[in-house]
Amino acid sequence: MMNEMFYRINNDGNADIYHNCGEMVTIIDDATTVYPIDSNLSCAYEHCDGITISIDDAKSLCIEAE
């Protein structure tokens, strides 16, 4: 599933996660230990505004840059 996503570096230097269709990812089921920036809930929970994580976390999940 990770190969169905990519990330773009935002103005803060973090990784905004997108589906290959261009929509922001709101949940990553297998990422129970990765937390979005400024969130107390892991990526395995729904994040309606989309998921932004560190670039290191994106790489650890094998999500490639755009």
PDB file of N, CA, C and O in Angstrom:
ATOM      1  N   MET A   1       0.817  -1.190   0.000  1.00  0.00           N
ATOM      2  CA  MET A   1       0.000   0.000   0.000  1.00  0.00           C
ATOM      3  C   MET A   1       0.866   1.262   0.000  1.00  0.00           C
ATOM      4  O   MET A   1       0.449   2.286  -0.541  1.00  0.00           O
ATOM      5  N   MET A   2       2.067   1.209   0.598  1.00  0.00           N
ATOM      6  CA  MET A   2       2.914   2.383   0.665  1.00  0.00           C
ATOM      7  C   MET A   2       3.326   2.864  -0.719  1.00  0.00           C
ATOM      8  O   MET A   2       3.569   4.056  -0.911  1.00  0.00           O
ATOM      9  N   ASN A   3       3.410   1.940  -1.700  1.00  0.00           N
ATOM     10  CA  ASN A   3       3.783   2.360  -3.042  1.00  0.00           C
ATOM     11  C   ASN A   3       2.637   3.065  -3.753  1.00  0.00           C
ATOM     12  O   ASN A   3       2.814   3.547  -4.872  1.00  0.00           O
ATOM     13  N   GLU A   4       1.466   3.135  -3.129  1.00  0.00           N
ATOM     14  CA  GLU A   4       0.328   3.866  -3.674  1.00  0.00           C
ATOM     15  C   GLU A   4       0.298   5.292  -3.144  1.00  0.00           C
ATOM     16  O   GLU A   4      -0.667   6.023  -3.369  1.00  0.00           O
ATOM     17  N   MET A   5       1.359   5.687  -2.438  1.00  0.00           N
ATOM     18  CA  MET A   5       1.447   7.016  -1.848  1.00  0.00           C
ATOM     19  C   MET A   5       2.778   7.657  -2.213  1.00  0.00           C
ATOM     20  O   MET A   5       3.733   6.982  -2.595  1.00  0.00           O
ATOM     21  N   PHE A   6       2.813   8.971  -2.085  1.00  0.00           N
ATOM     22  CA  PHE A   6       4.056   9.716  -2.237  1.00  0.00           C
ATOM     23  C   PHE A   6       3.989  10.906  -1.295  1.00  0.00           C
ATOM     24  O   PHE A   6       2.931  11.209  -0.743  1.00  0.00           O
ATOM     25  N   TYR A   7       5.118  11.580  -1.111  1.00  0.00           N
ATOM     26  CA  TYR A   7       5.080  12.774  -0.282  1.00  0.00           C
ATOM     27  C   TYR A   7       5.638  13.980  -1.023  1.00  0.00           C
ATOM     28  O   TYR A   7       6.466  13.865  -1.926  1.00  0.00           O
ATOM     29  N   ARG A   8       5.145  15.143  -0.600  1.00  0.00           N
ATOM     30  CA  ARG A   8       5.658  16.431  -1.059  1.00  0.00           C
ATOM     31  C   ARG A   8       6.167  17.164   0.170  1.00  0.00           C
ATOM     32  O   ARG A   8       5.528  17.148   1.222  1.00  0.00           O
ATOM     33  N   ILE A   9       7.303  17.796   0.037  1.00  0.00           N
ATOM     34  CA  ILE A   9       7.842  18.572   1.148  1.00  0.00           C
ATOM     35  C   ILE A   9       7.097  19.902   1.212  1.00  0.00           C
ATOM     36  O   ILE A   9       7.015  20.632   0.224  1.00  0.00           O
ATOM     37  N   ASN A  10       6.556  20.203   2.394  1.00  0.00           N
ATOM     38  CA  ASN A  10       5.803  21.443   2.557  1.00  0.00           C
ATOM     39  C   ASN A  10       6.735  22.577   3.003  1.00  0.00           C
ATOM     40  O   ASN A  10       7.940  22.379   3.153  1.00  0.00           O
ATOM     41  N   ASN A  11       6.162  23.758   3.211  1.00  0.00           N
ATOM     42  CA  ASN A  11       6.954  24.941   3.583  1.00  0.00           C
ATOM     43  C   ASN A  11       7.663  24.794   4.926  1.00  0.00           C
ATOM     44  O   ASN A  11       8.654  25.478   5.181  1.00  0.00           O
ATOM     45  N   ASP A  12       7.164  23.907   5.782  1.00  0.00           N
ATOM     46  CA  ASP A  12       7.780  23.675   7.087  1.00  0.00           C
ATOM     47  C   ASP A  12       8.879  22.619   7.032  1.00  0.00           C
ATOM     48  O   ASP A  12       9.527  22.350   8.043  1.00  0.00           O
ATOM     49  N   GLY A  13       9.093  22.023   5.871  1.00  0.00           N
ATOM     50  CA  GLY A  13      10.120  20.998   5.724  1.00  0.00           C
ATOM     51  C   GLY A  13       9.663  19.613   6.117  1.00  0.00           C
ATOM     52  O   GLY A  13      10.487  18.720   6.316  1.00  0.00           O
ATOM     53  N   ASN A  14       8.353  19.419   6.232  1.00  0.00           N
ATOM     54  CA  ASN A  14       7.782  18.105   6.558  1.00  0.00           C
ATOM     55  C   ASN A  14       7.158  17.493   5.318  1.00  0.00           C
ATOM     56  O   ASN A  14       7.070  18.139   4.274  1.00  0.00           O
ATOM     57  N   ALA A  15       6.727  16.249   5.436  1.00  0.00           N
ATOM     58  CA  ALA A  15       6.195  15.500   4.301  1.00  0.00           C
ATOM     59  C   ALA A  15       4.668  15.422   4.359  1.00  0.00           C
ATOM     60  O   ALA A  15       4.106  14.788   5.251  1.00  0.00           O
ATOM     61  N   ASP A  16       3.998  16.075   3.398  1.00  0.00           N
ATOM     62  CA  ASP A  16       2.561  15.908   3.219  1.00  0.00           C
ATOM     63  C   ASP A  16       2.367  14.642   2.393  1.00  0.00           C
ATOM     64  O   ASP A  16       2.979  14.491   1.336  1.00  0.00           O
ATOM     65  N   ILE A  17       1.517  13.731   2.868  1.00  0.00           N
ATOM     66  CA  ILE A  17       1.356  12.430   2.228  1.00  0.00           C
ATOM     67  C   ILE A  17       0.128  12.448   1.306  1.00  0.00           C
ATOM     68  O   ILE A  17      -0.957  12.878   1.699  1.00  0.00           O
ATOM     69  N   TYR A  18       0.328  11.971   0.075  1.00  0.00           N
ATOM     70  CA  TYR A  18      -0.724  11.962  -0.945  1.00  0.00           C
ATOM     71  C   TYR A  18      -0.884  10.564  -1.534  1.00  0.00           C
ATOM     72  O   TYR A  18       0.067   9.785  -1.603  1.00  0.00           O
ATOM     73  N   HIS A  19      -2.116  10.269  -1.958  1.00  0.00           N
ATOM     74  CA  HIS A  19      -2.370   9.082  -2.776  1.00  0.00           C
ATOM     75  C   HIS A  19      -1.855   9.390  -4.186  1.00  0.00           C
ATOM     76  O   HIS A  19      -1.711  10.557  -4.549  1.00  0.00           O
ATOM     77  N   ASN A  20      -1.582   8.371  -4.964  1.00  0.00           N
ATOM     78  CA  ASN A  20      -1.119   8.583  -6.333  1.00  0.00           C
ATOM     79  C   ASN A  20      -2.107   9.376  -7.174  1.00  0.00           C
ATOM     80  O   ASN A  20      -1.717   9.980  -8.173  1.00  0.00           O
ATOM     81  N   CYS A  21      -3.384   9.385  -6.789  1.00  0.00           N
ATOM     82  CA  CYS A  21      -4.391  10.155  -7.530  1.00  0.00           C
ATOM     83  C   CYS A  21      -4.325  11.640  -7.193  1.00  0.00           C
ATOM     84  O   CYS A  21      -5.006  12.445  -7.829  1.00  0.00           O
ATOM     85  N   GLY A  22      -3.513  12.018  -6.198  1.00  0.00           N
ATOM     86  CA  GLY A  22      -3.341  13.418  -5.842  1.00  0.00           C
ATOM     87  C   GLY A  22      -4.093  13.878  -4.610  1.00  0.00           C
ATOM     88  O   GLY A  22      -3.900  15.010  -4.166  1.00  0.00           O
ATOM     89  N   GLU A  23      -4.949  13.033  -4.041  1.00  0.00           N
ATOM     90  CA  GLU A  23      -5.675  13.394  -2.823  1.00  0.00           C
ATOM     91  C   GLU A  23      -4.804  13.129  -1.600  1.00  0.00           C
ATOM     92  O   GLU A  23      -3.997  12.199  -1.581  1.00  0.00           O
ATOM     93  N   MET A  24      -4.984  13.967  -0.581  1.00  0.00           N
ATOM     94  CA  MET A  24      -4.212  13.761   0.654  1.00  0.00           C
ATOM     95  C   MET A  24      -4.641  12.472   1.351  1.00  0.00           C
ATOM     96  O   MET A  24      -5.823  12.128   1.377  1.00  0.00           O
ATOM     97  N   VAL A  25      -3.682  11.781   1.901  1.00  0.00           N
ATOM     98  CA  VAL A  25      -3.927  10.571   2.680  1.00  0.00           C
ATOM     99  C   VAL A  25      -4.442  10.995   4.053  1.00  0.00           C
ATOM    100  O   VAL A  25      -3.904  11.919   4.663  1.00  0.00           O
ATOM    101  N   THR A  26      -5.484  10.319   4.537  1.00  0.00           N
ATOM    102  CA  THR A  26      -6.053  10.637   5.846  1.00  0.00           C
ATOM    103  C   THR A  26      -5.844   9.527   6.868  1.00  0.00           C
ATOM    104  O   THR A  26      -6.093   9.728   8.057  1.00  0.00           O
ATOM    105  N   ILE A  27      -5.388   8.356   6.418  1.00  0.00           N
ATOM    106  CA  ILE A  27      -5.132   7.240   7.322  1.00  0.00           C
ATOM    107  C   ILE A  27      -4.113   6.298   6.676  1.00  0.00           C
ATOM    108  O   ILE A  27      -4.168   6.039   5.474  1.00  0.00           O
ATOM    109  N   ILE A  28      -3.186   5.792   7.489  1.00  0.00           N
ATOM    110  CA  ILE A  28      -2.230   4.778   7.036  1.00  0.00           C
ATOM    111  C   ILE A  28      -2.346   3.626   8.025  1.00  0.00           C
ATOM    112  O   ILE A  28      -1.778   3.675   9.116  1.00  0.00           O
ATOM    113  N   ASP A  29      -3.070   2.611   7.644  1.00  0.00           N
ATOM    114  CA  ASP A  29      -3.415   1.514   8.548  1.00  0.00           C
ATOM    115  C   ASP A  29      -2.221   0.874   9.248  1.00  0.00           C
ATOM    116  O   ASP A  29      -2.300   0.552  10.433  1.00  0.00           O
ATOM    117  N   ASP A  30      -1.124   0.687   8.534  1.00  0.00           N
ATOM    118  CA  ASP A  30       0.030  -0.033   9.084  1.00  0.00           C
ATOM    119  C   ASP A  30       0.970   0.849   9.898  1.00  0.00           C
ATOM    120  O   ASP A  30       1.976   0.359  10.411  1.00  0.00           O
ATOM    121  N   ALA A  31       0.668   2.127  10.027  1.00  0.00           N
ATOM    122  CA  ALA A  31       1.585   3.063  10.678  1.00  0.00           C
ATOM    123  C   ALA A  31       1.151   3.369  12.114  1.00  0.00           C
ATOM    124  O   ALA A  31       0.899   4.521  12.467  1.00  0.00           O
ATOM    125  N   THR A  32       1.070   2.333  12.920  1.00  0.00           N
ATOM    126  CA  THR A  32       0.586   2.512  14.298  1.00  0.00           C
ATOM    127  C   THR A  32       1.590   3.205  15.204  1.00  0.00           C
ATOM    128  O   THR A  32       1.216   3.719  16.259  1.00  0.00           O
ATOM    129  N   THR A  33       2.864   3.227  14.812  1.00  0.00           N
ATOM    130  CA  THR A  33       3.883   3.865  15.653  1.00  0.00           C
ATOM    131  C   THR A  33       4.379   5.188  15.087  1.00  0.00           C
ATOM    132  O   THR A  33       5.289   5.799  15.647  1.00  0.00           O
ATOM    133  N   VAL A  34       3.791   5.632  13.988  1.00  0.00           N
ATOM    134  CA  VAL A  34       4.163   6.913  13.377  1.00  0.00           C
ATOM    135  C   VAL A  34       3.054   7.915  13.659  1.00  0.00           C
ATOM    136  O   VAL A  34       1.872   7.640  13.453  1.00  0.00           O
ATOM    137  N   TYR A  35       3.465   9.081  14.134  1.00  0.00           N
ATOM    138  CA  TYR A  35       2.493  10.117  14.508  1.00  0.00           C
ATOM    139  C   TYR A  35       2.651  11.338  13.608  1.00  0.00           C
ATOM    140  O   TYR A  35       3.768  11.805  13.387  1.00  0.00           O
ATOM    141  N   PRO A  36       1.538  11.859  13.087  1.00  0.00           N
ATOM    142  CA  PRO A  36       1.618  13.097  12.313  1.00  0.00           C
ATOM    143  C   PRO A  36       2.158  14.243  13.173  1.00  0.00           C
ATOM    144  O   PRO A  36       2.075  14.210  14.401  1.00  0.00           O
ATOM    145  N   ILE A  37       2.696  15.229  12.520  1.00  0.00           N
ATOM    146  CA  ILE A  37       3.200  16.417  13.197  1.00  0.00           C
ATOM    147  C   ILE A  37       2.065  17.024  14.031  1.00  0.00           C
ATOM    148  O   ILE A  37       0.949  17.179  13.534  1.00  0.00           O
ATOM    149  N   ASP A  38       2.337  17.360  15.265  1.00  0.00           N
ATOM    150  CA  ASP A  38       1.380  18.008  16.181  1.00  0.00           C
ATOM    151  C   ASP A  38       0.121  17.186  16.443  1.00  0.00           C
ATOM    152  O   ASP A  38      -0.957  17.752  16.618  1.00  0.00           O
ATOM    153  N   SER A  39       0.245  15.848  16.472  1.00  0.00           N
ATOM    154  CA  SER A  39      -0.918  14.998  16.752  1.00  0.00           C
ATOM    155  C   SER A  39      -0.577  13.993  17.845  1.00  0.00           C
ATOM    156  O   SER A  39       0.555  13.521  17.944  1.00  0.00           O
ATOM    157  N   ASN A  40      -1.579  13.677  18.662  1.00  0.00           N
ATOM    158  CA  ASN A  40      -1.431  12.652  19.690  1.00  0.00           C
ATOM    159  C   ASN A  40      -1.959  11.302  19.232  1.00  0.00           C
ATOM    160  O   ASN A  40      -1.882  10.322  19.973  1.00  0.00           O
ATOM    161  N   LEU A  41      -2.496  11.240  18.013  1.00  0.00           N
ATOM    162  CA  LEU A  41      -3.022  10.003  17.446  1.00  0.00           C
ATOM    163  C   LEU A  41      -2.121   9.541  16.308  1.00  0.00           C
ATOM    164  O   LEU A  41      -1.679  10.351  15.493  1.00  0.00           O
ATOM    165  N   SER A  42      -1.853   8.256  16.253  1.00  0.00           N
ATOM    166  CA  SER A  42      -0.975   7.738  15.207  1.00  0.00           C
ATOM    167  C   SER A  42      -1.633   7.867  13.834  1.00  0.00           C
ATOM    168  O   SER A  42      -2.814   8.195  13.716  1.00  0.00           O
ATOM    169  N   CYS A  43      -0.844   7.604  12.817  1.00  0.00           N
ATOM    170  CA  CYS A  43      -1.347   7.663  11.435  1.00  0.00           C
ATOM    171  C   CYS A  43      -2.389   6.589  11.158  1.00  0.00           C
ATOM    172  O   CYS A  43      -3.082   6.644  10.142  1.00  0.00           O
ATOM    173  N   ALA A  44      -2.504   5.615  12.051  1.00  0.00           N
ATOM    174  CA  ALA A  44      -3.499   4.554  11.875  1.00  0.00           C
ATOM    175  C   ALA A  44      -4.920   5.043  12.174  1.00  0.00           C
ATOM    176  O   ALA A  44      -5.892   4.333  11.913  1.00  0.00           O
ATOM    177  N   TYR A  45      -5.036   6.248  12.717  1.00  0.00           N
ATOM    178  CA  TYR A  45      -6.343   6.868  12.961  1.00  0.00           C
ATOM    179  C   TYR A  45      -6.636   7.880  11.861  1.00  0.00           C
ATOM    180  O   TYR A  45      -5.721   8.413  11.233  1.00  0.00           O
ATOM    181  N   GLU A  46      -7.908   8.135  11.638  1.00  0.00           N
ATOM    182  CA  GLU A  46      -8.351   9.090  10.615  1.00  0.00           C
ATOM    183  C   GLU A  46      -7.923  10.507  10.983  1.00  0.00           C
ATOM    184  O   GLU A  46      -8.159  10.971  12.098  1.00  0.00           O
ATOM    185  N   HIS A  47      -7.289  11.185  10.026  1.00  0.00           N
ATOM    186  CA  HIS A  47      -6.897  12.594  10.163  1.00  0.00           C
ATOM    187  C   HIS A  47      -7.539  13.343   8.994  1.00  0.00           C
ATOM    188  O   HIS A  47      -6.997  13.369   7.889  1.00  0.00           O
ATOM    189  N   CYS A  48      -8.681  13.942   9.247  1.00  0.00           N
ATOM    190  CA  CYS A  48      -9.519  14.536   8.197  1.00  0.00           C
ATOM    191  C   CYS A  48      -8.800  15.592   7.364  1.00  0.00           C
ATOM    192  O   CYS A  48      -9.105  15.762   6.183  1.00  0.00           O
ATOM    193  N   ASP A  49      -7.848  16.301   7.967  1.00  0.00           N
ATOM    194  CA  ASP A  49      -7.128  17.355   7.234  1.00  0.00           C
ATOM    195  C   ASP A  49      -5.915  16.822   6.483  1.00  0.00           C
ATOM    196  O   ASP A  49      -5.166  17.598   5.890  1.00  0.00           O
ATOM    197  N   GLY A  50      -5.711  15.516   6.499  1.00  0.00           N
ATOM    198  CA  GLY A  50      -4.568  14.917   5.830  1.00  0.00           C
ATOM    199  C   GLY A  50      -3.450  14.630   6.811  1.00  0.00           C
ATOM    200  O   GLY A  50      -3.474  15.090   7.953  1.00  0.00           O
ATOM    201  N   ILE A  51      -2.478  13.872   6.359  1.00  0.00           N
ATOM    202  CA  ILE A  51      -1.368  13.447   7.208  1.00  0.00           C
ATOM    203  C   ILE A  51      -0.084  14.141   6.769  1.00  0.00           C
ATOM    204  O   ILE A  51       0.297  14.111   5.599  1.00  0.00           O
ATOM    205  N   THR A  52       0.567  14.762   7.740  1.00  0.00           N
ATOM    206  CA  THR A  52       1.878  15.368   7.548  1.00  0.00           C
ATOM    207  C   THR A  52       2.811  14.757   8.583  1.00  0.00           C
ATOM    208  O   THR A  52       2.561  14.833   9.786  1.00  0.00           O
ATOM    209  N   ILE A  53       3.888  14.152   8.098  1.00  0.00           N
ATOM    210  CA  ILE A  53       4.852  13.509   8.985  1.00  0.00           C
ATOM    211  C   ILE A  53       6.260  14.018   8.641  1.00  0.00           C
ATOM    212  O   ILE A  53       6.453  14.740   7.662  1.00  0.00           O
ATOM    213  N   SER A  54       7.212  13.633   9.449  1.00  0.00           N
ATOM    214  CA  SER A  54       8.591  14.011   9.141  1.00  0.00           C
ATOM    215  C   SER A  54       9.053  13.243   7.898  1.00  0.00           C
ATOM    216  O   SER A  54       8.523  12.182   7.570  1.00  0.00           O
ATOM    217  N   ILE A  55      10.029  13.796   7.235  1.00  0.00           N
ATOM    218  CA  ILE A  55      10.589  13.122   6.060  1.00  0.00           C
ATOM    219  C   ILE A  55      11.215  11.794   6.467  1.00  0.00           C
ATOM    220  O   ILE A  55      11.107  10.809   5.735  1.00  0.00           O
ATOM    221  N   ASP A  56      11.867  11.755   7.624  1.00  0.00           N
ATOM    222  CA  ASP A  56      12.445  10.495   8.112  1.00  0.00           C
ATOM    223  C   ASP A  56      11.373   9.437   8.319  1.00  0.00           C
ATOM    224  O   ASP A  56      11.584   8.271   7.984  1.00  0.00           O
ATOM    225  N   ASP A  57      10.211   9.832   8.874  1.00  0.00           N
ATOM    226  CA  ASP A  57       9.113   8.881   9.042  1.00  0.00           C
ATOM    227  C   ASP A  57       8.586   8.401   7.691  1.00  0.00           C
ATOM    228  O   ASP A  57       8.292   7.217   7.523  1.00  0.00           O
ATOM    229  N   ALA A  58       8.469   9.303   6.742  1.00  0.00           N
ATOM    230  CA  ALA A  58       8.003   8.915   5.401  1.00  0.00           C
ATOM    231  C   ALA A  58       8.958   7.894   4.788  1.00  0.00           C
ATOM    232  O   ALA A  58       8.530   6.897   4.206  1.00  0.00           O
ATOM    233  N   LYS A  59      10.248   8.155   4.926  1.00  0.00           N
ATOM    234  CA  LYS A  59      11.240   7.212   4.391  1.00  0.00           C
ATOM    235  C   LYS A  59      11.184   5.873   5.109  1.00  0.00           C
ATOM    236  O   LYS A  59      11.344   4.823   4.487  1.00  0.00           O
ATOM    237  N   SER A  60      10.953   5.908   6.439  1.00  0.00           N
ATOM    238  CA  SER A  60      10.873   4.658   7.195  1.00  0.00           C
ATOM    239  C   SER A  60       9.672   3.820   6.776  1.00  0.00           C
ATOM    240  O   SER A  60       9.681   2.597   6.915  1.00  0.00           O
ATOM    241  N   LEU A  61       8.632   4.487   6.258  1.00  0.00           N
ATOM    242  CA  LEU A  61       7.460   3.791   5.755  1.00  0.00           C
ATOM    243  C   LEU A  61       7.577   3.447   4.276  1.00  0.00           C
ATOM    244  O   LEU A  61       6.634   2.940   3.669  1.00  0.00           O
ATOM    245  N   CYS A  62       8.742   3.729   3.707  1.00  0.00           N
ATOM    246  CA  CYS A  62       9.018   3.466   2.278  1.00  0.00           C
ATOM    247  C   CYS A  62       8.098   4.264   1.361  1.00  0.00           C
ATOM    248  O   CYS A  62       7.724   3.795   0.285  1.00  0.00           O
ATOM    249  N   ILE A  63       7.738   5.460   1.785  1.00  0.00           N
ATOM    250  CA  ILE A  63       6.965   6.375   0.944  1.00  0.00           C
ATOM    251  C   ILE A  63       7.984   7.244   0.220  1.00  0.00           C
ATOM    252  O   ILE A  63       8.850   7.845   0.856  1.00  0.00           O
ATOM    253  N   GLU A  64       7.890   7.315  -1.084  1.00  0.00           N
ATOM    254  CA  GLU A  64       8.867   8.039  -1.878  1.00  0.00           C
ATOM    255  C   GLU A  64       8.420   9.473  -2.122  1.00  0.00           C
ATOM    256  O   GLU A  64       7.229   9.786  -2.097  1.00  0.00           O
ATOM    257  N   ALA A  65       9.393  10.329  -2.355  1.00  0.00           N
ATOM    258  CA  ALA A  65       9.113  11.723  -2.683  1.00  0.00           C
ATOM    259  C   ALA A  65       8.533  11.809  -4.096  1.00  0.00           C
ATOM    260  O   ALA A  65       8.749  10.935  -4.937  1.00  0.00           O
ATOM    261  N   GLU A  66       7.806  12.872  -4.320  1.00  0.00           N
ATOM    262  CA  GLU A  66       7.202  13.097  -5.640  1.00  0.00           C
ATOM    263  C   GLU A  66       8.287  13.300  -6.663  1.00  0.00           C
ATOM    264  O   GLU A  66       7.994  13.506  -7.841  1.00  0.00           O
TER     265      GLU A  66
END
